[in-house]
Amino acid sequence: MNKLLKPITILLYIVYVFCAIFFIMNREFGSVGLVAISLIGTFILRFLNKHNERLLGKELYLVLALFIMFSSLLGTCFNFYDINYYDDFLHLWSGVISSIVAFSMIRYFYIQKDISKMSKIFLVIFVFMFSMGVASLWEIGEFLMDTFIGTTTQAGGLEDTMIDMVDALIGTIITIPFIVKKSNA
C-alpha cells in the first residue's frame, strides 16, 4: 500500500492539471472550478493522511481520493453519469467508503489491542448502521437540493433513491468481512 500511495497521488495531480488545461482551452470554466475543488480536496486528504494517519489511514485516503476523481471529474465533467449503472457503481463505492470511515473512527478512538477484543457483533452493527446512516443522509441531501435548489439528482424519484440505498447496502455488506478481519490484526 505504501508503494502505491505516492505514485497514485502524483498521477491524480497530473490528471487534474491536464484536465484543467483541457477545460480552460475549451472554455468550460464550470469544469475548471470542479477540477480545482477536486485537486484541493485531494491535497487536503493527502495532508491529513501524512499528518494524522490514525485519523485518515492509507486505505481511506486512497478510496476517498479516487472517489473524488470518479465522481467529480469523470462523473460530472466528462458526463460518466450518462453511462448506465455508473451512479450505481459510485453508490456501491460510497457504502465501502462509509464502512471504512466507521472503522477509522473506531481505530481513532480505541487502541488496536482494544479493537481486537471488541465484540465483533458490536463492530458489525456499528459499521452497518453508520454506513446506512450516511447513505440515508446523502439521499436526504439530494432530496433537499432537488426541492430547494432545483437540481435533478433524484431524476428517477423514489425508485432512484431506493436503488442508491441498496447499492450502498451492497457496498457495506461487501466491506464488513474485511473490516472484521482487520480488527483482529
PANUMI-666739 format. One record per atom (N, C-alpha, C): residue number from 1; chain; atom name; x, y, z. Coordinates in steps of 0.2 Angstrom, whole numbers, plus 5000, padded with zeros to 4 digits. Atoms other than C-alpha are relative to their C-alpha. Example, Ala and Ser with C-alpha at 12.3 -4.5 7.8 and 13.67 -1.06 7.14 Angstrom:
<rs>
   seq   mol   atom     c1     c2     c3
     1     A      N   5004   4994   5000
     1     A     CA   5062   4978   5039
     1     A      C   5004   5006   5000
     2     A      N   4996   4994   4999
     2     A     CA   5068   4995   5036
     2     A      C   4996   5005   5003
</rs>
This chain:
<rs>
   seq   mol   atom     c1     c2     c3
     1     A      N   5004   4994   5000
     1     A     CA   5000   5000   5000
     1     A      C   5004   5006   5000
     2     A      N   4996   4994   5000
     2     A     CA   5014   5012   5004
     2     A      C   5003   5002   4994
     3     A      N   4997   4999   5007
     3     A     CA   5022   5010   4987
     3     A      C   4995   5003   4995
     4     A      N   5005   4997   5005
     4     A     CA   5006   5014   4978
     4     A      C   4998   5007   5002
     5     A      N   5002   4994   4997
     5     A     CA   5002   5029   4989
     5     A      C   5002   5006   4996
     6     A      N   4997   4994   5004
     6     A     CA   5014   5042   4981
     6     A      C   4999   5000   4993
     7     A      N   5001   5000   5007
     7     A     CA   5013   5036   4963
     7     A      C   4992   5002   4998
     8     A      N   5007   4998   5001
     8     A     CA   4994   5037   4964
     8     A      C   4998   5007   5001
     9     A      N   5001   4993   4998
     9     A     CA   4994   5054   4972
     9     A      C   5002   5004   4994
    10     A      N   4996   4996   5005
    10     A     CA   5006   5061   4959
    10     A      C   4996   4999   4993
    11     A      N   5004   5001   5006
    11     A     CA   4995   5053   4945
    11     A      C   4994   5004   5000
    12     A      N   5007   4996   4999
    12     A     CA   4979   5061   4952
    12     A      C   5002   5008   4998
    13     A      N   4998   4993   5001
    13     A     CA   4988   5078   4952
    13     A      C   5001   5002   4993
    14     A      N   4999   4999   5008
    14     A     CA   4994   5076   4934
    14     A      C   4994   5000   4996
    15     A      N   5006   5000   5004
    15     A     CA   4977   5071   4928
    15     A      C   4996   5006   5001
    16     A      N   5004   4994   4999
    16     A     CA   4969   5086   4937
    16     A      C   5003   5006   4996
    17     A      N   4996   4995   5003
    17     A     CA   4982   5098   4930
    17     A      C   4998   5000   4992
    18     A      N   5001   5001   5007
    18     A     CA   4980   5091   4912
    18     A      C   4992   5002   4998
    19     A      N   5007   4999   5001
    19     A     CA   4961   5091   4914
    19     A      C   4998   5008   5000
    20     A      N   5001   4993   4999
    20     A     CA   4961   5109   4920
    20     A      C   5002   5004   4994
    21     A      N   4998   4997   5006
    21     A     CA   4971   5114   4905
    21     A      C   4995   4999   4994
    22     A      N   5005   5002   5005
    22     A     CA   4959   5105   4893
    22     A      C   4994   5004   5001
    23     A      N   5006   4997   4999
    23     A     CA   4944   5113   4901
    23     A      C   5001   5008   4999
    24     A      N   4999   4993   5002
    24     A     CA   4952   5131   4900
    24     A      C   5000   5001   4993
    25     A      N   5000   4999   5007
    25     A     CA   4956   5128   4882
    25     A      C   4993   5000   4997
    26     A      N   5007   5001   5002
    26     A     CA   4938   5123   4879
    26     A      C   4995   5005   5003
    27     A      N   5005   4995   4997
    27     A     CA   4931   5137   4889
    27     A      C   4995   4997   5004
    28     A      N   5005   5003   4996
    28     A     CA   4922   5126   4901
    28     A      C   5002   5001   5007
    29     A      N   4998   4997   4993
    29     A     CA   4925   5136   4917
    29     A      C   4997   4997   5006
    30     A      N   5004   5003   4995
    30     A     CA   4912   5127   4927
    30     A      C   5004   4993   5002
    31     A      N   4996   5006   4999
    31     A     CA   4923   5111   4925
    31     A      C   5006   5002   5003
    32     A      N   4993   4997   4998
    32     A     CA   4939   5121   4928
    32     A      C   4999   5000   5008
    33     A      N   5001   4999   4993
    33     A     CA   4931   5125   4945
    33     A      C   4999   4994   5004
    34     A      N   5001   5007   4997
    34     A     CA   4926   5107   4949
    34     A      C   5007   4997   5000
    35     A      N   4993   5003   5000
    35     A     CA   4944   5101   4944
    35     A      C   5004   5004   5006
    36     A      N   4996   4996   4995
    36     A     CA   4951   5115   4956
    36     A      C   4998   4997   5007
    37     A      N   5002   5003   4994
    37     A     CA   4940   5109   4970
    37     A      C   5002   4993   5001
    38     A      N   4998   5007   4999
    38     A     CA   4944   5091   4967
    38     A      C   5008   5000   5002
    39     A      N   4993   5000   4998
    39     A     CA   4963   5095   4967
    39     A      C   5001   5002   5007
    40     A      N   4999   4997   4993
    40     A     CA   4962   5105   4983
    40     A      C   4997   4995   5005
    41     A      N   5003   5005   4995
    41     A     CA   4951   5091   4991
    41     A      C   5005   4994   5000
    42     A      N   4995   5005   5000
    42     A     CA   4964   5078   4986
    42     A      C   5006   5002   5004
    43     A      N   4994   4997   4996
    43     A     CA   4978   5089   4993
    43     A      C   4999   5000   5007
    44     A      N   5002   5000   4993
    44     A     CA   4969   5091   5009
    44     A      C   5000   4993   5003
    45     A      N   5000   5007   4997
    45     A     CA   4966   5072   5011
    45     A      C   5007   4998   5001
    46     A      N   4993   5002   5000
    46     A     CA   4984   5069   5007
    46     A      C   5004   5003   5006
    47     A      N   4997   4996   4994
    47     A     CA   4990   5082   5020
    47     A      C   4997   4997   5007
    48     A      N   5003   5003   4994
    48     A     CA   4978   5074   5033
    48     A      C   5003   4993   5001
    49     A      N   4997   5007   5000
    49     A     CA   4985   5057   5029
    49     A      C   5007   5000   5002
    50     A      N   4993   5000   4998
    50     A     CA   5003   5062   5031
    50     A      C   5000   5002   5007
    51     A      N   4999   4998   4994
    51     A     CA   5000   5071   5047
    51     A      C   4996   4997   5006
    52     A      N   5004   5004   4995
    52     A     CA   4987   5060   5056
    52     A      C   4997   4994   4997
    53     A      N   5002   5006   5004
    53     A     CA   4987   5043   5048
    53     A      C   4995   4996   5005
    54     A      N   5005   5003   4996
    54     A     CA   4977   5037   5063
    54     A      C   4993   5002   4999
    55     A      N   5006   4997   5002
    55     A     CA   4963   5048   5058
    55     A      C   4998   4998   4993
    56     A      N   5002   5001   5008
    56     A     CA   4964   5046   5039
    56     A      C   5006   4995   4998
    57     A      N   4996   5005   5002
    57     A     CA   4973   5030   5035
    57     A      C   5001   4999   4993
    58     A      N   4998   5000   5007
    58     A     CA   4981   5025   5019
    58     A      C   4994   4997   4995
    59     A      N   5006   5003   5004
    59     A     CA   4966   5014   5013
    59     A      C   4994   5005   4999
    60     A      N   5005   4995   5001
    60     A     CA   4954   5028   5017
    60     A      C   5002   5006   4996
    61     A      N   4998   4995   5004
    61     A     CA   4964   5041   5009
    61     A      C   4999   4998   4992
    62     A      N   5001   5002   5007
    62     A     CA   4965   5031   4993
    62     A      C   4993   4999   4997
    63     A      N   5007   5000   5002
    63     A     CA   4947   5027   4992
    63     A      C   4996   5006   4999
    64     A      N   5003   4993   5001
    64     A     CA   4942   5045   4995
    64     A      C   5003   5004   4994
    65     A      N   4997   4997   5005
    65     A     CA   4954   5052   4983
    65     A      C   4998   4998   4993
    66     A      N   5003   5003   5007
    66     A     CA   4949   5040   4969
    66     A      C   4993   5002   4999
    67     A      N   5007   4999   5001
    67     A     CA   4931   5043   4973
    67     A      C   4999   5007   4998
    68     A      N   5001   4993   5002
    68     A     CA   4933   5062   4971
    68     A      C   5001   5000   4992
    69     A      N   4998   5000   5007
    69     A     CA   4941   5059   4954
    69     A      C   4994   4996   4996
    70     A      N   5006   5004   5004
    70     A     CA   4927   5046   4948
    70     A      C   4994   5004   5000
    71     A      N   5006   4997   5000
    71     A     CA   4913   5056   4954
    71     A      C   5000   5007   4997
    72     A      N   5000   4993   5002
    72     A     CA   4918   5074   4951
    72     A      C   5002   5001   4993
    73     A      N   4997   4999   5007
    73     A     CA   4930   5073   4936
    73     A      C   4996   4996   4995
    74     A      N   5002   5004   5005
    74     A     CA   4924   5058   4927
    74     A      C   4992   5001   5000
    75     A      N   5008   5000   5000
    75     A     CA   4905   5058   4933
    75     A      C   4997   5007   4997
    76     A      N   5003   4993   5002
    76     A     CA   4902   5077   4931
    76     A      C   5003   5003   4994
    77     A      N   4996   4996   5005
    77     A     CA   4915   5085   4920
    77     A      C   5000   4996   4993
    78     A      N   5000   5004   5007
    78     A     CA   4916   5070   4907
    78     A      C   4993   4996   4999
    79     A      N   5007   5003   5001
    79     A     CA   4897   5065   4909
    79     A      C   5000   4992   5001
    80     A      N   5000   5008   4999
    80     A     CA   4901   5047   4915
    80     A      C   4993   4998   5003
    81     A      N   5007   5001   4997
    81     A     CA   4884   5049   4924
    81     A      C   4995   4998   4995
    82     A      N   5004   5002   5006
    82     A     CA   4876   5046   4907
    82     A      C   5001   4993   4999
    83     A      N   4999   5007   5001
    83     A     CA   4883   5029   4907
    83     A      C   4996   4996   5004
    84     A      N   5004   5005   4996
    84     A     CA   4871   5015   4913
    84     A      C   5004   4997   5006
    85     A      N   4997   5003   4993
    85     A     CA   4875   5010   4931
    85     A      C   5006   5003   5003
    86     A      N   4994   4997   4997
    86     A     CA   4889   5022   4934
    86     A      C   4998   5003   5007
    87     A      N   5002   4997   4993
    87     A     CA   4879   5031   4948
    87     A      C   4999   4994   5005
    88     A      N   5001   5006   4995
    88     A     CA   4875   5013   4955
    88     A      C   5007   4998   5002
    89     A      N   4993   5001   4998
    89     A     CA   4894   5010   4955
    89     A      C   5003   5004   5005
    90     A      N   4997   4995   4995
    90     A     CA   4898   5026   4964
    90     A      C   4996   4999   5007
    91     A      N   5003   5001   4994
    91     A     CA   4884   5022   4977
    91     A      C   5002   4994   5004
    92     A      N   4997   5006   4997
    92     A     CA   4891   5005   4980
    92     A      C   5006   5002   5003
    93     A      N   4993   4997   4998
    93     A     CA   4908   5013   4982
    93     A      C   4999   5004   5006
    94     A      N   5001   4996   4994
    94     A     CA   4901   5025   4995
    94     A      C   4998   4996   5006
    95     A      N   5001   5005   4995
    95     A     CA   4895   5010   5005
    95     A      C   5007   4998   5003
    96     A      N   4993   5002   4998
    96     A     CA   4913   5004   5005
    96     A      C   5003   5006   5004
    97     A      N   4997   4995   4996
    97     A     CA   4919   5021   5010
    97     A      C   4998   5002   5007
    98     A      N   5003   4998   4993
    98     A     CA   4907   5025   5024
    98     A      C   5001   4994   5005
    99     A      N   4998   5006   4995
    99     A     CA   4911   5007   5031
    99     A      C   5007   5001   5002
   100     A      N   4994   4999   4998
   100     A     CA   4929   5011   5031
   100     A      C   5001   5006   5005
   101     A      N   5000   4995   4995
   101     A     CA   4926   5028   5039
   101     A      C   4998   4998   5007
   102     A      N   5002   5002   4993
   102     A     CA   4916   5020   5053
   102     A      C   5006   4996   5003
   103     A      N   4994   5004   4997
   103     A     CA   4931   5008   5056
   103     A      C   5005   5005   5002
   104     A      N   4995   4995   4999
   104     A     CA   4943   5023   5055
   104     A      C   4998   5003   5007
   105     A      N   5002   4997   4994
   105     A     CA   4933   5031   5069
   105     A      C   5001   4996   5006
   106     A      N   4999   5005   4994
   106     A     CA   4934   5016   5080
   106     A      C   5007   5000   5001
   107     A      N   4992   5000   4999
   107     A     CA   4953   5015   5077
   107     A      C   5002   5006   5003
   108     A      N   4997   4994   4997
   108     A     CA   4955   5033   5081
   108     A      C   4998   5001   5007
   109     A      N   5002   4999   4993
   109     A     CA   4946   5032   5097
   109     A      C   5002   4994   5005
   110     A      N   4998   5006   4996
   110     A     CA   4952   5015   5103
   110     A      C   5007   4998   4997
   111     A      N   4994   5003   5002
   111     A     CA   4969   5007   5103
   111     A      C   4999   4993   4997
   112     A      N   5001   5006   5004
   112     A     CA   4972   4992   5092
   112     A      C   4999   4994   5004
   113     A      N   5001   5005   4995
   113     A     CA   4973   4980   5107
   113     A      C   4993   4999   5002
   114     A      N   5007   5000   4998
   114     A     CA   4956   4985   5112
   114     A      C   4995   4998   4994
   115     A      N   5004   5001   5005
   115     A     CA   4949   4984   5095
   115     A      C   4999   4992   4999
   116     A      N   5000   5007   5001
   116     A     CA   4954   4966   5093
   116     A      C   4996   4996   5005
   117     A      N   5004   5003   4995
   117     A     CA   4945   4962   5109
   117     A      C   4993   5002   5000
   118     A      N   5007   4997   5001
   118     A     CA   4929   4972   5104
   118     A      C   4996   4994   4997
   119     A      N   5005   5004   5003
   119     A     CA   4914   4962   5101
   119     A      C   4999   5001   4993
   120     A      N   5001   4999   5007
   120     A     CA   4913   4958   5083
   120     A      C   4993   5001   4998
   121     A      N   5007   4998   5001
   121     A     CA   4894   4959   5084
   121     A      C   4999   5007   5000
   122     A      N   5001   4992   4999
   122     A     CA   4895   4977   5090
   122     A      C   5004   5003   4994
   123     A      N   4997   4997   5005
   123     A     CA   4908   4981   5077
   123     A      C   4996   4999   4993
   124     A      N   5004   5001   5006
   124     A     CA   4897   4974   5063
   124     A      C   4994   5005   5000
   125     A      N   5006   4996   5000
   125     A     CA   4882   4983   5069
   125     A      C   5002   5007   5000
   126     A      N   4998   4993   5001
   126     A     CA   4891   4999   5071
   126     A      C   5002   5002   4993
   127     A      N   4998   4998   5007
   127     A     CA   4899   4999   5054
   127     A      C   4994   5000   4996
   128     A      N   5006   5000   5004
   128     A     CA   4882   4994   5046
   128     A      C   4996   5006   5001
   129     A      N   5004   4994   4998
   129     A     CA   4872   5007   5055
   129     A      C   5003   5007   4998
   130     A      N   4996   4993   5002
   130     A     CA   4885   5021   5052
   130     A      C   4999   5000   4992
   131     A      N   5000   5000   5008
   131     A     CA   4886   5016   5033
   131     A      C   4993   5002   4998
   132     A      N   5007   4998   5002
   132     A     CA   4867   5016   5031
   132     A      C   4998   5006   5002
   133     A      N   5002   4993   4998
   133     A     CA   4865   5032   5041
   133     A      C   5003   5005   4995
   134     A      N   4997   4996   5005
   134     A     CA   4877   5040   5029
   134     A      C   4997   5000   4993
   135     A      N   5004   5001   5006
   135     A     CA   4868   5033   5014
   135     A      C   4993   5004   5000
   136     A      N   5007   4996   5000
   136     A     CA   4851   5040   5020
   136     A      C   5001   5007   5001
   137     A      N   4999   4993   4999
   137     A     CA   4858   5057   5025
   137     A      C   5002   5003   4993
   138     A      N   4998   4998   5007
   138     A     CA   4866   5058   5007
   138     A      C   4993   5001   4996
   139     A      N   5006   5000   5004
   139     A     CA   4849   5054   4999
   139     A      C   4995   5006   5003
   140     A      N   5004   4994   4997
   140     A     CA   4840   5067   5011
   140     A      C   5003   5006   4997
   141     A      N   4997   4994   5003
   141     A     CA   4853   5079   5005
   141     A      C   4998   5001   4992
   142     A      N   5002   5000   5007
   142     A     CA   4849   5075   4987
   142     A      C   4993   5003   4999
   143     A      N   5007   4998   5000
   143     A     CA   4831   5077   4990
   143     A      C   4999   5007   5002
   144     A      N   5001   4993   4999
   144     A     CA   4833   5094   4998
   144     A      C   5003   5004   4995
   145     A      N   4997   4996   5006
   145     A     CA   4844   5100   4984
   145     A      C   4995   5000   4994
   146     A      N   5005   5000   5006
   146     A     CA   4831   5095   4971
   146     A      C   4994   5004   5002
   147     A      N   5006   4996   4998
   147     A     CA   4817   5103   4981
   147     A      C   5002   5007   5001
   148     A      N   4999   4993   4999
   148     A     CA   4825   5119   4986
   148     A      C   5005   5004   4995
   149     A      N   4995   4997   5005
   149     A     CA   4839   5122   4973
   149     A      C   4998   4999   4993
   150     A      N   5002   5002   5007
   150     A     CA   4831   5114   4958
   150     A      C   5005   4995   4996
   151     A      N   4996   5005   5004
   151     A     CA   4844   5101   4954
   151     A      C   4996   4994   4999
   152     A      N   5003   5006   5002
   152     A     CA   4840   5084   4947
   152     A      C   5003   4994   5002
   153     A      N   4996   5006   4998
   153     A     CA   4850   5072   4957
   153     A      C   4996   4994   5001
   154     A      N   5004   5006   4999
   154     A     CA   4835   5061   4960
   154     A      C   4995   5000   4994
   155     A      N   5005   5000   5006
   155     A     CA   4828   5061   4942
   155     A      C   4996   4994   5000
   156     A      N   5004   5006   5000
   156     A     CA   4822   5043   4945
   156     A      C   4995   5000   5005
   157     A      N   5004   5000   4995
   157     A     CA   4812   5048   4960
   157     A      C   5001   4995   5005
   158     A      N   4999   5005   4994
   158     A     CA   4809   5036   4974
   158     A      C   5003   4994   4998
   159     A      N   4996   5006   5002
   159     A     CA   4815   5021   4964
   159     A      C   5007   5002   4999
   160     A      N   4993   4998   5000
   160     A     CA   4832   5030   4961
   160     A      C   5002   5000   5007
   161     A      N   4998   4999   4993
   161     A     CA   4833   5034   4980
   161     A      C   5001   4993   5003
   162     A      N   5000   5006   4998
   162     A     CA   4829   5016   4984
   162     A      C   5006   4996   4997
   163     A      N   4994   5003   5003
   163     A     CA   4842   5009   4972
   163     A      C   5006   5002   5002
   164     A      N   4994   4997   4997
   164     A     CA   4855   5021   4978
   164     A      C   5001   4997   5007
   165     A      N   4999   5003   4993
   165     A     CA   4852   5014   4996
   165     A      C   5002   4993   5000
   166     A      N   4998   5007   5001
   166     A     CA   4853   4996   4990
   166     A      C   5007   5000   4998
   167     A      N   4993   5000   5002
   167     A     CA   4869   5000   4981
   167     A      C   5005   5001   5006
   168     A      N   4996   4999   4994
   168     A     CA   4876   5007   4997
   168     A      C   5000   4994   5005
   169     A      N   5000   5006   4996
   169     A     CA   4870   4992   5007
   169     A      C   5004   4994   4997
   170     A      N   4995   5005   5003
   170     A     CA   4879   4980   4995
   170     A      C   5007   5002   5001
   171     A      N   4993   4998   4998
   171     A     CA   4895   4990   4997
   171     A      C   5002   4999   5007
   172     A      N   4999   5001   4992
   172     A     CA   4893   4989   5016
   172     A      C   5001   4993   5001
   173     A      N   5000   5007   4998
   173     A     CA   4890   4971   5016
   173     A      C   5006   4997   4997
   174     A      N   4994   5002   5003
   174     A     CA   4905   4968   5004
   174     A      C   5006   5001   5005
   175     A      N   4995   4997   4996
   175     A     CA   4916   4978   5016
   175     A      C   5001   4997   5007
   176     A      N   5000   5002   4993
   176     A     CA   4911   4972   5033
   176     A      C   5005   4994   5001
   177     A      N   4995   5005   4998
   177     A     CA   4921   4955   5032
   177     A      C   5007   5002   5000
   178     A      N   4993   4998   5000
   178     A     CA   4937   4964   5028
   178     A      C   5001   5004   5006
   179     A      N   4999   4996   4994
   179     A     CA   4934   4976   5042
   179     A      C   5001   4995   5006
   180     A      N   5000   5005   4995
   180     A     CA   4931   4961   5054
   180     A      C   5007   4997   5000
   181     A      N   4993   5003   5001
   181     A     CA   4947   4953   5048
   181     A      C   5005   5005   5002
   182     A      N   4995   4995   4998
   182     A     CA   4957   4969   5050
   182     A      C   5000   5002   5007
   183     A      N   5001   4998   4993
   183     A     CA   4950   4972   5068
   183     A      C   5004   4994   5004
   184     A      N   4996   5005   4996
   184     A     CA   4959   4955   5073
   184     A      C   5007   5001   4999
   185     A      N   4992   4999   5001
   185     A     CA   4976   4961   5066
   185     A      C   5003   5003   5006
</rs>
